[in-house]
């Protein structure tokens, strides 16, 4: 039973980390887009009115992605609590040092162990 819970938790953790990474990549690329548009417009000698709607939409996308990032971080916290509820509280997922100390099982420090 513990082995099955561990396998399920492994699959969920992998999917969670993929989702977190995808949101971070999308946020970074969208921020780059929003940042490059005004400069390129100015370099082309175009009026500030040109592309303003596009800059606003990109800014809205950044806000939406920041909200998505907040939601996936909250999902991460909820899954960490669920992990403890199913008896895997001593198991840490991700890379060593990946989790901020204040989130690591209250105030106790976590240490990485080899997978079973």
Secondary structure, 3 states (H helix, E strand, C coil): CHHHHHHHHHHHHHHHHHHHHHHHHHHHHHHHHHHHHHHHHHHCCCCCCCCHHHHHHHHHHHHHHHHHHHHHHHHHHHHHHHHHHCCCCCCCCCCCCCCCHHHCCCCCCCCCCCCC
